[in-house]
Amino acid sequence: MHCVKLLGQSLMARDFDRQVAEIQICIAVLNGFTALGIPVTEAVG
């Protein structure tokens, strides 16, 4: 949740296309954080 707050609570861009791009960048960053938090499991034996 701390990472979400670092990205900002509102959009900075005024143009709609730039707002869409800003949202896509935030989603990509959050997906990266999620991927880092998923443990990698390996079968033993």
Long-range contacts (C-beta under 8 A, 24 or more apart in sequence): 3-29, 3-30, 3-33, 4-30
